[in-house]
Amino acid sequence: MTQHAQACWERTRQQLKAELGADLYANWFARMELEELHDGRVVLSVPTRFLKTWIESHYLDALRRICCNCFDGVRDVRLKIRGAERAPAPAAAGRQAAEAAGAGAVASVQGGAQAGAAAALPQVPDVEAGLDPDLTFDTFVVGMPNALAHAAARQVADAAQGVRVNPLFIHAATGLGKTHLLHAIGWQRRRQHAAQRVLYISAEQFMYRFMSALKNREVLAFKEQFQHVDLLLIDDFQFLQGKTMQQEFCQTFNTLVDSRRQVVIAADCAPAMLDKLDARMRSRLIGGLVVDMQAPDESMRREILARKLELLRRRDPHLMVRAEVLDFIARTITGAGRELEGALNRVIAMQRLLGNTPIDLDAAAHAMRDLIHREEARPVRIDDILKAVSQLYSVPKTELLSARRARSVVRPRQIGMYLAKRLTSRSLPEIGRRFGGRDHSTVLHAVRKIEKLLEEDETLRQEVELLTRILKDG
């Protein structure tokens, strides 16, 4: 691929993100890659059939228009499934069953006897159609911010018999590695226990397939896809919307958990923060193991960049990025994995424009200038703190500001004051006024009380860390 084509593709990605917004871009286009530019046609690839179908159904016109604007002389855009041409051709019957089951899911059944037993079960696509081969435990960078989530994921991946943790609920801000861990669990389980059926699906995919089943009067077939799954991995759970959708998922969830089959869920917030979720379902999620992942520190960010560069060099062995540039990115971009990857891609694109010569720090800073600007944190407001505390502890904001002295209200109120002192530049008297007209001595007492409790109470420390992350991430 020429340097000019890569530069045009980078402009296309930025325009897609600008028009559709960061969330939509991250959900549907972040894993899209430029494969070919030839004779007025752009060929783009995505890792799953579901992504291809969804983009073609909902965004193809916008994608074609933007590509035609960013690429000279382009008249057409085509999507393909990445690696589909390289994958071994399945038997005709197996391929038909896979296509009938829909996309975004994975299963592995190997061996003659296993294949015979599996013939009676509803089929789902082969594992390569649903799991990213780059997202394994080997490529996951482990550090203090994600060590617990990684350990829990490894335990689930290795424990095919005798489920100990069910469900496992992983929550973190966007881009911190939740999806990576889900894929890694799927690959590890497939590698060690080939006869087990593994299903990876996002909440959007679940809703899309359920609505399609309703429209085509195939609800029974939809339900059957989940009845014989040994490991269900569901991503972006916070997007599961609607009473009917939640009821359908709840039935599926209960069936699997009650029969001691493993469920792993990833979301951008803890179950307690999913205020639109049915209370019984929320209670069942909380009853499992809930683990969070924090933003990586600088040393972790540097290791993440090194791993990403290593993966890119497998495709292009001549690719080089200076160590001081990687250090600069890790030091400057304090966000999550996607921001780091975006910064690295900017640097590589500029290098290719300059003839594949590794660039210096000034050139790297120029390539990343808009990313660096966006890294400037939005100030945390006391209103944000009141809202977050109210949601986490299910205490109305009016009660946090009231004179009530019940323990269920006092502790969240004290936590809110502590966070206001720690995360804002407001004075103690001003914090007191914003928390229902209290004086500065009340605020100071609350701050000291929470500081003391944080040294003794691990649960409280995790809750405060969660609130801090939510507030800083905006």
C-alpha positions as CSV (number, residue, x, y, z in Angstrom):
1,M,0.0,0.0,0.0
2,T,1.4,3.4,-1.0
3,Q,2.1,6.2,1.4
4,H,-0.5,8.4,-0.4
5,A,-3.2,5.7,0.0
6,Q,-2.4,5.4,3.7
7,A,-2.6,9.1,4.2
8,C,-6.0,9.2,2.3
9,W,-7.3,6.4,4.5
10,E,-6.2,8.3,7.7
11,R,-8.1,11.3,6.5
12,T,-11.1,9.1,5.8
13,R,-11.0,7.7,9.4
14,Q,-10.8,11.2,10.9
15,Q,-13.7,12.4,8.8
16,L,-15.8,9.4,9.8
17,K,-15.1,10.1,13.4
18,A,-15.9,13.8,13.0
19,E,-19.3,13.1,11.3
20,L,-20.5,10.1,13.3
21,G,-19.0,10.8,16.7
22,A,-16.3,9.0,18.7
23,D,-18.7,6.4,20.1
24,L,-20.2,5.3,16.8
25,Y,-16.8,5.3,15.2
26,A,-15.3,3.2,18.0
27,N,-18.2,0.7,17.8
28,W,-18.3,0.1,14.1
29,F,-15.2,1.5,12.3
30,A,-12.3,1.3,14.7
31,R,-11.3,-2.2,13.4
32,M,-11.8,-1.4,9.8
33,E,-8.6,-1.5,7.6
34,L,-7.7,-0.4,4.1
35,E,-6.9,-3.5,2.1
36,E,-6.7,-2.3,-1.5
37,L,-6.9,0.8,-3.8
38,H,-7.2,-0.1,-7.4
39,D,-8.9,1.2,-10.6
40,G,-11.2,3.6,-8.8
41,R,-12.3,1.2,-6.0
42,V,-11.4,1.2,-2.3
43,V,-11.5,-2.2,-0.6
44,L,-11.9,-2.1,3.1
45,S,-11.9,-5.1,5.6
46,V,-13.6,-5.8,8.9
47,P,-13.0,-8.8,11.2
48,T,-16.5,-10.2,11.3
49,R,-19.5,-10.8,9.0
50,F,-21.7,-9.0,11.5
51,L,-19.7,-5.8,11.2
52,K,-19.8,-6.0,7.4
53,T,-23.5,-6.6,7.3
54,W,-24.3,-3.8,9.8
55,I,-22.0,-1.2,8.1
56,E,-23.5,-2.1,4.6
57,S,-27.0,-1.7,6.0
58,H,-26.6,1.5,8.0
59,Y,-23.4,3.4,6.9
60,L,-22.4,2.4,3.4
61,D,-23.7,5.6,1.8
62,A,-21.8,7.8,4.3
63,L,-18.7,5.6,4.0
64,R,-18.7,5.7,0.2
65,R,-19.2,9.5,0.2
66,I,-16.4,10.2,2.6
67,C,-14.0,7.8,0.7
68,C,-14.8,9.5,-2.6
69,N,-14.0,12.8,-1.0
70,C,-10.7,11.7,0.6
71,F,-9.4,9.4,-2.2
72,D,-8.6,10.9,-5.6
73,G,-10.6,9.2,-8.4
74,V,-12.4,6.7,-6.3
75,R,-15.9,5.8,-7.5
76,D,-16.8,2.7,-5.4
77,V,-16.2,1.2,-2.0
78,R,-16.3,-2.5,-1.2
79,L,-16.3,-4.3,2.2
80,K,-14.9,-7.7,2.8
81,I,-14.3,-9.9,5.9
82,R,-10.6,-9.8,6.9
83,G,-8.8,-13.1,6.4
84,A,-11.8,-14.8,4.8
85,E,-9.8,-15.6,1.7
86,R,-7.0,-17.1,3.8
87,A,-9.2,-19.2,6.1
88,P,-9.6,-22.9,5.3
89,A,-12.8,-23.6,3.3
90,P,-15.3,-25.3,5.6
91,A,-17.5,-28.1,4.4
92,A,-20.6,-27.0,2.5
93,A,-23.0,-28.1,5.2
94,G,-21.0,-26.4,7.9
95,R,-20.8,-23.2,5.9
96,Q,-24.5,-23.1,5.3
97,A,-25.2,-23.8,9.0
98,A,-22.8,-21.0,10.0
99,E,-24.4,-18.5,7.6
100,A,-27.9,-19.4,8.9
101,A,-26.9,-18.8,12.5
102,G,-25.8,-15.2,11.8
103,A,-22.6,-13.4,12.5
104,G,-20.5,-12.3,15.5
105,A,-20.5,-15.6,17.3
106,V,-17.9,-18.4,17.5
107,A,-17.8,-22.1,18.1
108,S,-15.3,-24.8,17.8
109,V,-16.2,-28.5,17.6
110,Q,-13.4,-30.8,16.5
111,G,-12.8,-34.5,16.0
112,G,-15.0,-37.1,14.3
113,A,-16.9,-38.2,17.3
114,Q,-17.4,-34.6,18.4
115,A,-18.6,-33.5,15.0
116,G,-21.2,-36.3,15.0
117,A,-22.4,-35.2,18.4
118,A,-22.5,-31.5,17.3
119,A,-24.5,-32.2,14.2
120,A,-27.7,-32.2,16.2
121,L,-26.9,-28.8,17.9
122,P,-27.6,-25.4,16.4
123,Q,-24.5,-24.3,14.6
124,V,-22.7,-21.0,14.9
125,P,-19.9,-19.6,12.8
126,D,-16.3,-20.8,13.1
127,V,-14.1,-19.0,15.7
128,E,-12.2,-16.9,13.2
129,A,-15.4,-15.1,12.2
130,G,-15.9,-13.7,15.7
131,L,-12.6,-13.4,17.6
132,D,-9.8,-11.2,16.6
133,P,-6.6,-13.3,16.4
134,D,-4.5,-10.4,17.8
135,L,-6.5,-10.2,21.0
136,T,-5.1,-13.0,23.1
137,F,-3.6,-13.2,26.6
138,D,-0.1,-13.2,25.0
139,T,-0.8,-9.7,23.6
140,F,-2.5,-8.3,26.7
141,V,-0.3,-6.0,28.8
142,V,-0.7,-6.7,32.5
143,G,-0.1,-4.1,35.2
144,M,-1.4,-3.0,38.6
145,P,-4.5,-1.2,37.0
146,N,-5.8,-4.4,35.4
147,A,-4.1,-7.3,37.3
148,L,-7.3,-8.4,39.1
149,A,-9.4,-8.4,35.9
150,H,-6.6,-10.3,34.0
151,A,-6.4,-12.9,36.8
152,A,-10.1,-13.4,36.9
153,A,-10.2,-13.8,33.1
154,R,-7.5,-16.4,33.1
155,Q,-9.3,-18.4,35.8
156,V,-12.5,-18.4,33.8
157,A,-10.7,-19.2,30.6
158,D,-8.9,-22.2,32.1
159,A,-11.8,-23.6,34.2
160,A,-13.8,-25.6,31.7
161,Q,-15.1,-27.8,34.5
162,G,-16.4,-26.8,37.9
163,V,-17.4,-23.1,37.3
164,R,-16.3,-21.1,40.3
165,V,-17.1,-17.5,39.2
166,N,-20.4,-16.9,37.4
167,P,-21.0,-14.5,36.0
168,L,-17.7,-12.6,35.7
169,F,-18.5,-8.9,35.1
170,I,-15.6,-6.7,33.8
171,H,-16.1,-2.9,33.7
172,A,-13.9,-0.1,32.7
173,A,-13.9,3.1,30.6
174,T,-13.7,2.8,26.8
175,G,-10.5,1.5,25.4
176,L,-8.9,0.0,28.6
177,G,-9.0,-3.6,27.3
178,K,-12.4,-5.2,28.2
179,T,-13.0,-6.4,24.7
180,H,-9.4,-7.7,24.6
181,L,-10.0,-9.8,27.7
182,L,-13.2,-11.3,26.3
183,H,-11.5,-12.3,23.0
184,A,-8.6,-13.7,25.0
185,I,-10.9,-15.8,27.1
186,G,-12.6,-17.2,24.0
187,W,-9.3,-18.1,22.3
188,Q,-7.9,-19.7,25.5
189,R,-11.0,-21.8,26.1
190,R,-11.0,-22.9,22.4
191,R,-7.3,-23.8,22.6
192,Q,-7.6,-25.9,25.7
193,H,-11.1,-27.4,25.3
194,A,-11.8,-27.7,21.6
195,A,-15.1,-29.5,22.2
196,Q,-16.7,-26.6,24.1
197,R,-19.0,-24.2,22.3
198,V,-17.9,-20.6,22.7
199,L,-20.2,-17.6,21.8
200,Y,-18.9,-14.0,21.5
201,I,-21.5,-11.4,20.9
202,S,-22.0,-7.7,21.6
203,A,-25.1,-6.2,23.1
204,E,-25.8,-4.5,19.8
205,Q,-25.4,-7.8,17.9
206,F,-27.8,-9.5,20.4
207,M,-30.4,-6.8,19.8
208,Y,-30.0,-6.8,16.1
209,R,-30.2,-10.6,15.8
210,F,-33.2,-10.7,18.1
211,M,-35.1,-8.1,16.1
212,S,-34.3,-9.9,12.9
213,A,-35.6,-13.1,14.5
214,L,-38.8,-11.4,15.5
215,K,-39.3,-9.9,12.0
216,N,-38.7,-13.3,10.3
217,R,-40.6,-15.3,12.9
218,E,-37.5,-17.2,13.9
219,V,-37.5,-16.5,17.7
220,L,-37.3,-20.2,18.6
221,A,-34.2,-20.6,16.3
222,F,-32.7,-17.5,17.9
223,K,-33.2,-19.0,21.4
224,E,-31.7,-22.3,20.3
225,Q,-28.4,-20.7,19.4
226,F,-27.8,-20.1,23.1
227,Q,-29.1,-23.3,24.6
228,H,-26.0,-25.3,24.1
229,V,-23.3,-22.7,24.6
230,D,-20.6,-23.5,27.2
231,L,-19.1,-20.0,27.4
232,L,-21.0,-16.9,26.6
233,L,-19.0,-13.6,26.2
234,I,-21.1,-10.5,25.8
235,D,-19.6,-7.1,25.2
236,D,-20.8,-3.5,25.6
237,F,-23.5,-4.6,27.9
238,Q,-24.5,-1.0,28.7
239,F,-26.1,-0.7,25.3
240,L,-28.7,-3.4,26.0
241,Q,-31.8,-1.3,25.8
242,G,-35.6,-2.0,26.0
243,K,-37.7,-4.1,28.3
244,T,-38.2,-6.9,25.8
245,M,-34.5,-7.1,25.0
246,Q,-33.6,-7.2,28.7
247,Q,-36.2,-9.9,29.4
248,E,-34.9,-12.0,26.5
249,F,-31.3,-11.7,27.7
250,C,-32.3,-12.4,31.3
251,Q,-33.9,-15.7,30.2
252,T,-30.8,-16.6,28.3
253,F,-28.5,-15.6,31.2
254,N,-30.6,-17.5,33.8
255,T,-30.6,-20.7,31.6
256,L,-26.8,-20.7,31.3
257,V,-25.9,-19.7,34.8
258,D,-28.4,-22.1,36.4
259,S,-27.0,-25.0,34.3
260,R,-23.4,-24.0,35.5
261,R,-22.3,-22.7,32.1
262,Q,-20.0,-19.7,32.1
263,V,-21.1,-16.1,31.3
264,V,-18.6,-13.2,31.0
265,I,-20.0,-9.7,30.6
266,A,-18.1,-6.5,29.8
267,A,-19.5,-3.0,30.2
268,D,-18.3,0.6,30.7
269,C,-19.7,0.8,34.3
270,A,-20.4,-1.4,37.3
271,P,-23.7,-3.2,37.5
272,A,-24.9,-0.8,40.2
273,M,-24.6,2.0,37.7
274,L,-26.8,0.4,35.1
275,D,-29.9,2.2,36.4
276,K,-32.1,1.2,33.4
277,L,-31.4,-2.5,34.0
278,D,-34.1,-4.6,35.7
279,A,-33.4,-4.8,39.5
280,R,-33.4,-8.6,39.6
281,M,-31.0,-8.8,36.7
282,R,-28.7,-6.2,38.3
283,S,-28.8,-8.2,41.5
284,R,-27.7,-11.4,39.8
285,L,-24.8,-9.6,38.1
286,I,-23.6,-8.1,41.4
287,G,-23.8,-11.6,42.9
288,G,-21.0,-12.8,40.6
289,L,-17.5,-11.5,40.5
290,V,-17.3,-7.8,39.6
291,V,-13.9,-6.5,38.6
292,D,-12.8,-3.1,37.2
293,M,-9.8,-2.0,35.1
294,Q,-8.1,1.4,35.7
295,A,-6.3,3.6,33.2
296,P,-2.7,2.5,32.5
297,D,0.2,4.3,34.1
298,E,3.0,5.6,31.9
299,S,5.1,2.4,32.1
300,M,2.1,0.3,31.0
301,R,1.3,2.8,28.2
302,R,4.9,2.4,27.0
303,E,4.5,-1.4,27.0
304,I,1.2,-1.2,25.2
305,L,2.8,0.9,22.5
306,A,5.7,-1.6,22.2
307,R,3.3,-4.5,21.8
308,K,1.2,-2.6,19.2
309,L,4.4,-1.8,17.2
310,E,5.4,-5.4,17.4
311,L,2.1,-6.5,15.8
312,L,2.4,-3.9,13.1
313,R,6.0,-5.0,12.3
314,R,4.7,-8.5,11.7
315,R,3.0,-7.1,8.6
316,D,5.7,-4.7,7.7
317,P,9.1,-5.8,9.1
318,H,10.7,-2.5,7.8
319,L,8.6,-0.4,10.1
320,M,10.7,1.4,12.8
321,V,9.7,4.0,15.4
322,R,12.3,5.6,17.6
323,A,12.3,4.7,21.2
324,E,12.2,8.3,22.3
325,V,9.1,8.8,20.2
326,L,7.4,5.9,21.9
327,D,8.4,7.4,25.2
328,F,7.0,10.7,24.2
329,I,3.6,9.1,23.2
330,A,3.4,7.2,26.4
331,R,4.2,10.3,28.4
332,T,1.9,12.7,26.5
333,I,-1.2,10.5,25.7
334,T,-2.7,9.7,29.1
335,G,-5.8,8.1,27.8
336,A,-6.6,4.5,27.0
337,G,-5.5,2.0,24.4
338,R,-7.4,3.4,21.4
339,E,-5.9,6.9,22.0
340,L,-2.4,5.3,22.2
341,E,-3.0,3.4,19.0
342,G,-4.3,6.5,17.2
343,A,-1.2,8.4,18.2
344,L,1.1,5.6,17.0
345,N,-0.8,5.4,13.7
346,R,-0.4,9.2,13.2
347,V,3.3,8.9,13.7
348,I,3.6,5.9,11.3
349,A,1.5,7.7,8.7
350,M,3.8,10.8,8.8
351,Q,6.9,8.6,8.6
352,R,5.5,7.0,5.4
353,L,4.7,10.3,3.9
354,L,8.3,11.3,4.6
355,G,9.7,8.2,2.9
356,N,9.7,5.7,5.8
357,T,12.4,7.6,7.7
358,P,11.8,7.5,11.5
359,I,10.8,11.0,12.6
360,D,12.0,13.0,15.5
361,L,10.1,14.3,18.5
362,D,9.1,17.6,16.9
363,A,7.6,15.8,13.9
364,A,5.8,13.4,16.2
365,A,4.4,16.2,18.3
366,H,3.1,17.8,15.0
367,A,1.5,14.6,13.9
368,M,-0.2,14.2,17.3
369,R,-1.1,17.9,17.8
370,D,-4.9,17.5,17.8
371,L,-4.7,14.4,20.0
372,I,-2.6,16.2,22.5
373,H,-5.1,19.1,22.6
374,R,-7.9,16.7,23.3
375,E,-6.0,15.2,26.2
376,E,-6.5,18.3,28.2
377,A,-8.9,17.2,30.9
378,R,-12.3,18.7,31.4
379,P,-12.6,20.2,34.9
380,V,-14.6,18.1,37.3
381,R,-17.7,20.0,38.6
382,I,-19.5,19.5,41.9
383,D,-22.7,18.8,40.0
384,D,-20.9,15.9,38.3
385,I,-19.8,14.6,41.7
386,L,-23.3,14.8,43.1
387,K,-24.7,13.0,40.1
388,A,-22.2,10.2,40.2
389,V,-22.5,9.6,43.9
390,S,-26.3,9.6,43.6
391,Q,-26.2,7.0,40.9
392,L,-23.7,4.7,42.6
393,Y,-25.3,4.7,46.0
394,S,-29.0,5.1,44.8
395,V,-29.4,8.2,46.9
396,P,-31.4,11.0,45.4
397,K,-29.5,14.3,45.0
398,T,-32.1,16.0,47.1
399,E,-31.2,13.8,50.0
400,L,-27.5,14.4,49.6
401,L,-28.2,18.1,50.0
402,S,-30.8,17.6,52.8
403,A,-30.3,17.6,56.6
404,R,-31.0,13.8,56.8
405,R,-28.6,12.0,59.1
406,A,-29.3,8.4,58.2
407,R,-26.1,6.4,57.6
408,S,-27.3,5.5,54.1
409,V,-27.2,9.2,53.2
410,V,-24.4,10.5,55.4
411,R,-21.6,8.2,54.0
412,P,-22.4,9.0,50.3
413,R,-22.5,12.7,51.3
414,Q,-19.1,12.5,52.9
415,I,-17.7,10.7,49.9
416,G,-19.0,13.4,47.7
417,M,-17.4,16.1,49.8
418,Y,-14.1,14.2,49.8
419,L,-14.2,13.9,46.0
420,A,-15.0,17.6,45.7
421,K,-12.0,18.5,47.8
422,R,-9.8,16.1,45.9
423,L,-10.9,16.7,42.3
424,T,-11.9,20.4,42.3
425,S,-10.3,23.6,43.2
426,R,-13.2,24.7,45.3
427,S,-12.6,25.9,48.8
428,L,-14.0,24.1,51.9
429,P,-16.7,26.9,52.5
430,E,-17.8,26.7,48.9
431,I,-18.0,22.9,48.9
432,G,-20.1,23.2,52.1
433,R,-22.5,25.7,50.4
434,R,-22.9,23.3,47.4
435,F,-23.6,20.4,49.7
436,G,-26.8,21.9,51.2
437,G,-25.4,25.0,53.0
438,R,-23.0,23.2,55.4
439,D,-20.1,25.0,57.0
440,H,-16.4,24.4,56.2
441,S,-15.8,22.4,59.4
442,T,-18.4,19.8,58.3
443,V,-16.6,19.4,55.0
444,L,-13.2,19.1,56.7
445,H,-14.6,16.4,59.1
446,A,-16.0,14.5,56.1
447,V,-12.7,14.6,54.2
448,R,-10.7,13.4,57.2
449,K,-13.3,10.7,57.9
450,I,-13.1,9.3,54.4
451,E,-9.3,9.5,54.3
452,K,-9.2,7.4,57.4
453,L,-11.7,4.9,56.2
454,L,-9.9,4.5,52.9
455,E,-6.9,3.1,54.8
456,E,-9.1,0.4,56.4
457,D,-11.9,-0.4,54.0
458,E,-11.0,-2.0,50.7
459,T,-14.6,-1.9,49.4
460,L,-14.8,1.8,50.0
461,R,-11.4,2.3,48.3
462,Q,-12.7,0.6,45.2
463,E,-15.9,2.6,45.2
464,V,-14.0,5.9,45.5
465,E,-11.6,4.8,42.7
466,L,-14.5,3.9,40.5
467,L,-16.2,7.3,41.1
468,T,-12.8,9.1,40.5
469,R,-12.4,7.3,37.1
470,I,-16.0,8.0,36.1
471,L,-15.6,11.7,36.9
472,K,-12.2,12.1,35.2
473,D,-13.3,10.2,32.1
474,G,-16.2,12.7,31.8
